[in-house]
């Protein structure tokens, strides 16, 4: 975990702060740059997924819908 946080901090995507109640802990917060980067990545992923779904046949979309319902039931 430390290595991941170090990399994110080096890229200025997160910042570290002290926990005022427990000096052993470090609080990690997303930065403005991190938030912008995250939103951009999510938008790109959503656009990619929309293109993939649009290329499916109606039958494939129906199958995907049924699978999503099954997964939703399993997670309840």
N, CA, C and O atoms as CSV, one atom per row, in Angstrom:
chain,resi,resn,atom,element,x,y,z
A,1,UNK,N,N,0.820,-1.188,0.000
A,1,UNK,CA,C,0.000,0.000,0.000
A,1,UNK,C,C,0.868,1.258,0.000
A,1,UNK,O,O,0.564,2.236,-0.683
A,2,UNK,N,N,1.953,1.216,0.778
A,2,UNK,CA,C,2.836,2.386,0.858
A,2,UNK,C,C,3.408,2.735,-0.502
A,2,UNK,O,O,3.515,3.909,-0.858
A,3,UNK,N,N,3.776,1.709,-1.262
A,3,UNK,CA,C,4.350,1.956,-2.587
A,3,UNK,C,C,3.337,2.636,-3.505
A,3,UNK,O,O,3.690,3.536,-4.268
A,4,UNK,N,N,2.092,2.210,-3.432
A,4,UNK,CA,C,1.036,2.799,-4.262
A,4,UNK,C,C,0.810,4.257,-3.869
A,4,UNK,O,O,0.739,5.131,-4.733
A,5,UNK,N,N,0.698,4.514,-2.578
A,5,UNK,CA,C,0.488,5.887,-2.111
A,5,UNK,C,C,1.691,6.756,-2.470
A,5,UNK,O,O,1.519,7.909,-2.863
A,6,UNK,N,N,2.897,6.224,-2.342
A,6,UNK,CA,C,4.094,6.985,-2.722
A,6,UNK,C,C,4.043,7.383,-4.198
A,6,UNK,O,O,4.362,8.519,-4.547
A,7,UNK,N,N,3.644,6.456,-5.058
A,7,UNK,CA,C,3.565,6.748,-6.491
A,7,UNK,C,C,2.488,7.793,-6.773
A,7,UNK,O,O,2.699,8.707,-7.569
A,8,UNK,N,N,1.349,7.658,-6.127
A,8,UNK,CA,C,0.272,8.637,-6.321
A,8,UNK,C,C,0.683,10.015,-5.810
A,8,UNK,O,O,0.366,11.031,-6.429
A,9,UNK,N,N,1.387,10.047,-4.687
A,9,UNK,CA,C,1.855,11.322,-4.140
A,9,UNK,C,C,2.921,11.944,-5.040
A,9,UNK,O,O,2.934,13.159,-5.236
A,10,UNK,N,N,3.805,11.127,-5.583
A,10,UNK,CA,C,4.844,11.640,-6.491
A,10,UNK,C,C,4.227,12.247,-7.744
A,10,UNK,O,O,4.766,13.195,-8.314
A,11,UNK,N,N,3.101,11.697,-8.167
A,11,UNK,CA,C,2.394,12.229,-9.338
A,11,UNK,C,C,1.450,13.370,-8.956
A,11,UNK,O,O,0.728,13.892,-9.806
A,12,UNK,N,N,1.455,13.752,-7.691
A,12,UNK,CA,C,0.611,14.821,-7.154
A,12,UNK,C,C,-0.879,14.536,-7.314
A,12,UNK,O,O,-1.686,15.450,-7.481
A,13,UNK,N,N,-1.229,13.243,-7.261
A,13,UNK,CA,C,-2.635,12.843,-7.359
A,13,UNK,C,C,-3.282,12.749,-5.978
A,13,UNK,O,O,-4.501,12.864,-5.846
A,14,UNK,N,N,-2.461,12.541,-4.959
A,14,UNK,CA,C,-2.929,12.532,-3.569
A,14,UNK,C,C,-1.954,13.311,-2.714
A,14,UNK,O,O,-0.809,13.551,-3.096
A,15,UNK,N,N,-2.439,13.701,-1.540
A,15,UNK,CA,C,-1.562,14.337,-0.554
A,15,UNK,C,C,-1.711,13.589,0.763
A,15,UNK,O,O,-2.733,12.959,1.034
A,16,UNK,N,N,-0.668,13.677,1.568
A,16,UNK,CA,C,-0.672,13.011,2.869
A,16,UNK,C,C,-0.797,14.054,3.967
A,16,UNK,O,O,-0.340,15.190,3.840
A,17,UNK,N,N,-1.427,13.629,5.038
A,17,UNK,CA,C,-1.534,14.491,6.214
A,17,UNK,C,C,-1.505,13.631,7.464
A,17,UNK,O,O,-1.726,12.422,7.410
A,18,UNK,N,N,-1.230,14.269,8.577
A,18,UNK,CA,C,-1.187,13.552,9.854
A,18,UNK,C,C,-2.589,13.398,10.407
A,18,UNK,O,O,-3.442,14.268,10.229
A,19,UNK,N,N,-2.816,12.285,11.079
A,19,UNK,CA,C,-4.053,12.093,11.817
A,19,UNK,C,C,-3.836,12.746,13.183
A,19,UNK,O,O,-2.978,12.298,13.943
A,20,UNK,N,N,-4.591,13.792,13.507
A,20,UNK,CA,C,-4.349,14.489,14.779
A,20,UNK,C,C,-4.655,13.639,16.000
A,20,UNK,O,O,-4.193,13.946,17.099
A,21,UNK,N,N,-5.429,12.571,15.822
A,21,UNK,CA,C,-5.806,11.719,16.949
A,21,UNK,C,C,-4.916,10.488,17.106
A,21,UNK,O,O,-4.886,9.861,18.165
A,22,UNK,N,N,-4.193,10.152,16.039
A,22,UNK,CA,C,-3.347,8.952,16.080
A,22,UNK,C,C,-2.145,9.180,15.171
A,22,UNK,O,O,-2.257,9.055,13.952
A,23,UNK,N,N,-1.028,9.504,15.738
A,23,UNK,CA,C,0.181,9.840,14.972
A,23,UNK,C,C,0.720,8.662,14.162
A,23,UNK,O,O,1.538,8.856,13.262
A,24,UNK,N,N,0.275,7.455,14.468
A,24,UNK,CA,C,0.722,6.286,13.705
A,24,UNK,C,C,0.057,6.221,12.333
A,24,UNK,O,O,0.552,5.553,11.425
A,25,UNK,N,N,-1.049,6.910,12.194
A,25,UNK,CA,C,-1.801,6.869,10.941
A,25,UNK,C,C,-1.479,8.072,10.065
A,25,UNK,O,O,-1.129,9.152,10.541
A,26,UNK,N,N,-1.613,7.836,8.766
A,26,UNK,CA,C,-1.447,8.902,7.790
A,26,UNK,C,C,-2.755,9.023,7.024
A,26,UNK,O,O,-3.303,8.023,6.558
A,27,UNK,N,N,-3.253,10.243,6.893
A,27,UNK,CA,C,-4.467,10.475,6.126
A,27,UNK,C,C,-4.083,10.787,4.684
A,27,UNK,O,O,-3.187,11.595,4.439
A,28,UNK,N,N,-4.747,10.159,3.743
A,28,UNK,CA,C,-4.471,10.358,2.330
A,28,UNK,C,C,-5.706,10.992,1.701
A,28,UNK,O,O,-6.821,10.496,1.862
A,29,UNK,N,N,-5.494,12.098,0.980
A,29,UNK,CA,C,-6.598,12.822,0.340
A,29,UNK,C,C,-6.297,13.024,-1.135
A,29,UNK,O,O,-5.148,13.223,-1.530
A,30,UNK,N,N,-7.347,12.968,-1.939
A,30,UNK,CA,C,-7.169,13.213,-3.366
A,30,UNK,C,C,-6.952,14.710,-3.589
A,30,UNK,O,O,-7.580,15.541,-2.932
A,31,UNK,N,N,-6.067,15.041,-4.511
A,31,UNK,CA,C,-5.796,16.438,-4.842
A,31,UNK,C,C,-6.705,16.867,-5.989
A,31,UNK,O,O,-7.416,16.048,-6.572
A,32,UNK,N,N,-6.674,18.134,-6.298
A,32,UNK,CA,C,-7.428,18.658,-7.446
A,32,UNK,C,C,-6.980,17.951,-8.726
A,32,UNK,O,O,-7.807,17.558,-9.548
A,33,UNK,N,N,-5.672,17.794,-8.886
A,33,UNK,CA,C,-5.138,17.076,-10.050
A,33,UNK,C,C,-5.618,15.637,-10.056
A,33,UNK,O,O,-5.989,15.110,-11.105
A,34,UNK,N,N,-5.615,15.005,-8.912
A,34,UNK,CA,C,-6.079,13.628,-8.812
A,34,UNK,C,C,-7.545,13.505,-9.167
A,34,UNK,O,O,-7.943,12.580,-9.875
A,35,UNK,N,N,-8.344,14.426,-8.684
A,35,UNK,CA,C,-9.772,14.409,-8.970
A,35,UNK,C,C,-10.040,14.601,-10.460
A,35,UNK,O,O,-10.867,13.897,-11.040
A,36,UNK,N,N,-9.346,15.548,-11.076
A,36,UNK,CA,C,-9.488,15.785,-12.513
A,36,UNK,C,C,-9.071,14.558,-13.309
A,36,UNK,O,O,-9.745,14.168,-14.262
A,37,UNK,N,N,-7.960,13.953,-12.915
A,37,UNK,CA,C,-7.460,12.754,-13.595
A,37,UNK,C,C,-8.447,11.606,-13.456
A,37,UNK,O,O,-8.699,10.881,-14.419
A,38,UNK,N,N,-9.001,11.437,-12.275
A,38,UNK,CA,C,-9.975,10.370,-12.038
A,38,UNK,C,C,-11.229,10.574,-12.888
A,38,UNK,O,O,-11.716,9.628,-13.508
A,39,UNK,N,N,-11.750,11.788,-12.921
A,39,UNK,CA,C,-12.947,12.066,-13.722
A,39,UNK,C,C,-12.693,11.833,-15.203
A,39,UNK,O,O,-13.547,11.295,-15.908
A,40,UNK,N,N,-11.519,12.239,-15.672
A,40,UNK,CA,C,-11.169,12.043,-17.078
A,40,UNK,C,C,-11.082,10.554,-17.416
A,40,UNK,O,O,-11.572,10.119,-18.458
A,41,UNK,N,N,-10.459,9.780,-16.533
A,41,UNK,CA,C,-10.331,8.332,-16.762
A,41,UNK,C,C,-11.695,7.659,-16.741
A,41,UNK,O,O,-11.959,6.778,-17.559
A,42,UNK,N,N,-12.556,8.056,-15.828
A,42,UNK,CA,C,-13.901,7.482,-15.768
A,42,UNK,C,C,-14.694,7.809,-17.029
A,42,UNK,O,O,-15.407,6.958,-17.559
A,43,UNK,N,N,-14.567,9.041,-17.504
A,43,UNK,CA,C,-15.278,9.442,-18.721
A,43,UNK,C,C,-14.806,8.629,-19.922
A,43,UNK,O,O,-15.618,8.197,-20.741
A,44,UNK,N,N,-13.496,8.422,-20.027
A,44,UNK,CA,C,-12.953,7.628,-21.126
A,44,UNK,C,C,-13.435,6.190,-21.057
A,44,UNK,O,O,-13.782,5.600,-22.080
A,45,UNK,N,N,-13.461,5.617,-19.848
A,45,UNK,CA,C,-13.923,4.242,-19.670
A,45,UNK,C,C,-15.403,4.121,-20.014
A,45,UNK,O,O,-15.814,3.162,-20.668
A,46,UNK,N,N,-16.200,5.088,-19.578
A,46,UNK,CA,C,-17.633,5.068,-19.860
A,46,UNK,C,C,-17.886,5.178,-21.356
A,46,UNK,O,O,-18.745,4.477,-21.890
A,47,UNK,N,N,-17.153,6.044,-22.035
A,47,UNK,CA,C,-17.312,6.193,-23.485
A,47,UNK,C,C,-16.923,4.905,-24.202
A,47,UNK,O,O,-17.599,4.491,-25.143
A,48,UNK,N,N,-15.835,4.270,-23.763
A,48,UNK,CA,C,-15.408,3.008,-24.364
A,48,UNK,C,C,-16.490,1.952,-24.190
A,48,UNK,O,O,-16.838,1.252,-25.141
A,49,UNK,N,N,-17.022,1.837,-22.973
A,49,UNK,CA,C,-18.043,0.837,-22.697
A,49,UNK,C,C,-19.306,1.101,-23.521
A,49,UNK,O,O,-19.922,0.161,-24.023
A,50,UNK,N,N,-19.691,2.359,-23.663
A,50,UNK,CA,C,-20.871,2.706,-24.463
A,50,UNK,C,C,-20.677,2.279,-25.920
A,50,UNK,O,O,-21.611,1.785,-26.553
A,51,UNK,N,N,-19.469,2.468,-26.450
A,51,UNK,CA,C,-19.186,2.037,-27.831
A,51,UNK,C,C,-19.266,0.523,-27.960
A,51,UNK,O,O,-19.782,0.004,-28.950
A,52,UNK,N,N,-18.755,-0.183,-26.954
A,52,UNK,CA,C,-18.787,-1.643,-26.999
A,52,UNK,C,C,-20.217,-2.164,-26.948
A,52,UNK,O,O,-20.575,-3.073,-27.697
A,53,UNK,N,N,-21.029,-1.597,-26.075
A,53,UNK,CA,C,-22.423,-2.031,-25.948
A,53,UNK,C,C,-23.205,-1.685,-27.217
A,53,UNK,O,O,-24.044,-2.466,-27.665
A,54,UNK,N,N,-22.932,-0.529,-27.787
A,54,UNK,CA,C,-23.628,-0.117,-29.014
A,54,UNK,C,C,-23.347,-1.076,-30.170
A,54,UNK,O,O,-24.175,-1.219,-31.069
A,55,UNK,N,N,-22.196,-1.727,-30.152
A,55,UNK,CA,C,-21.824,-2.652,-31.232
A,55,UNK,C,C,-22.470,-4.023,-31.059
A,55,UNK,O,O,-22.402,-4.848,-31.970
A,56,UNK,N,N,-23.092,-4.283,-29.919
A,56,UNK,CA,C,-23.724,-5.578,-29.686
A,56,UNK,C,C,-25.034,-5.693,-30.455
A,56,UNK,O,O,-25.692,-4.701,-30.766
A,57,UNK,N,N,-25.382,-6.927,-30.745
A,57,UNK,CA,C,-26.685,-7.175,-31.357
A,57,UNK,C,C,-27.758,-7.039,-30.276
A,57,UNK,O,O,-27.448,-7.093,-29.087
A,58,UNK,N,N,-29.010,-6.864,-30.680
A,58,UNK,CA,C,-30.075,-6.809,-29.670
A,58,UNK,C,C,-30.102,-8.063,-28.783
A,58,UNK,O,O,-30.353,-7.969,-27.582
A,59,UNK,N,N,-29.844,-9.223,-29.369
A,59,UNK,CA,C,-29.831,-10.459,-28.582
A,59,UNK,C,C,-28.679,-10.444,-27.571
A,59,UNK,O,O,-28.853,-10.858,-26.425
A,60,UNK,N,N,-27.519,-9.975,-27.989
A,60,UNK,CA,C,-26.378,-9.893,-27.071
A,60,UNK,C,C,-26.660,-8.912,-25.933
A,60,UNK,O,O,-26.300,-9.167,-24.784
A,61,UNK,N,N,-27.306,-7.787,-26.258
A,61,UNK,CA,C,-27.664,-6.819,-25.214
A,61,UNK,C,C,-28.644,-7.428,-24.222
A,61,UNK,O,O,-28.536,-7.194,-23.018
A,62,UNK,N,N,-29.594,-8.202,-24.715
A,62,UNK,CA,C,-30.566,-8.862,-23.834
A,62,UNK,C,C,-29.851,-9.860,-22.924
A,62,UNK,O,O,-30.160,-9.954,-21.736
A,63,UNK,N,N,-28.908,-10.596,-23.479
A,63,UNK,CA,C,-28.130,-11.550,-22.679
A,63,UNK,C,C,-27.332,-10.817,-21.617
A,63,UNK,O,O,-27.278,-11.246,-20.465
A,64,UNK,N,N,-26.717,-9.719,-22.002
A,64,UNK,CA,C,-25.942,-8.916,-21.054
A,64,UNK,C,C,-26.850,-8.385,-19.937
A,64,UNK,O,O,-26.460,-8.370,-18.769
A,65,UNK,N,N,-28.042,-7.958,-20.297
A,65,UNK,CA,C,-29.003,-7.466,-19.304
A,65,UNK,C,C,-29.368,-8.578,-18.319
A,65,UNK,O,O,-29.405,-8.360,-17.108
A,66,UNK,N,N,-29.632,-9.745,-18.840
A,66,UNK,CA,C,-29.962,-10.884,-17.968
A,66,UNK,C,C,-28.801,-11.220,-17.040
A,66,UNK,O,O,-29.006,-11.497,-15.858
A,67,UNK,N,N,-27.599,-11.196,-17.566
A,67,UNK,CA,C,-26.413,-11.477,-16.732
A,67,UNK,C,C,-26.273,-10.419,-15.641
A,67,UNK,O,O,-25.923,-10.742,-14.506
A,68,UNK,N,N,-26.539,-9.183,-15.969
A,68,UNK,CA,C,-26.444,-8.112,-14.970
A,68,UNK,C,C,-27.466,-8.321,-13.862
A,68,UNK,O,O,-27.167,-8.096,-12.689
A,69,UNK,N,N,-28.662,-8.746,-14.226
A,69,UNK,CA,C,-29.681,-9.016,-13.220
A,69,UNK,C,C,-29.249,-10.161,-12.301
A,69,UNK,O,O,-29.448,-10.091,-11.089
A,70,UNK,N,N,-28.665,-11.203,-12.867
A,70,UNK,CA,C,-28.185,-12.329,-12.070
A,70,UNK,C,C,-27.091,-11.868,-11.108
A,70,UNK,O,O,-27.112,-12.219,-9.928
A,71,UNK,N,N,-26.144,-11.091,-11.604
A,71,UNK,CA,C,-25.060,-10.585,-10.749
A,71,UNK,C,C,-25.615,-9.694,-9.633
A,71,UNK,O,O,-25.139,-9.736,-8.499
A,72,UNK,N,N,-26.611,-8.900,-9.965
A,72,UNK,CA,C,-27.231,-8.042,-8.953
A,72,UNK,C,C,-27.890,-8.870,-7.863
A,72,UNK,O,O,-27.772,-8.547,-6.681
A,73,UNK,N,N,-28.573,-9.919,-8.244
A,73,UNK,CA,C,-29.210,-10.806,-7.278
A,73,UNK,C,C,-28.160,-11.488,-6.396
A,73,UNK,O,O,-28.355,-11.634,-5.189
A,74,UNK,N,N,-27.057,-11.900,-7.002
A,74,UNK,CA,C,-26.002,-12.577,-6.253
A,74,UNK,C,C,-25.363,-11.655,-5.219
A,74,UNK,O,O,-24.914,-12.117,-4.170
A,75,UNK,N,N,-25.321,-10.378,-5.503
A,75,UNK,CA,C,-24.651,-9.450,-4.587
A,75,UNK,C,C,-25.579,-8.925,-3.498
A,75,UNK,O,O,-25.136,-8.222,-2.589
A,76,UNK,N,N,-26.853,-9.261,-3.585
A,76,UNK,CA,C,-27.818,-8.751,-2.588
A,76,UNK,C,C,-27.710,-9.492,-1.281
A,76,UNK,O,O,-28.445,-9.193,-0.340
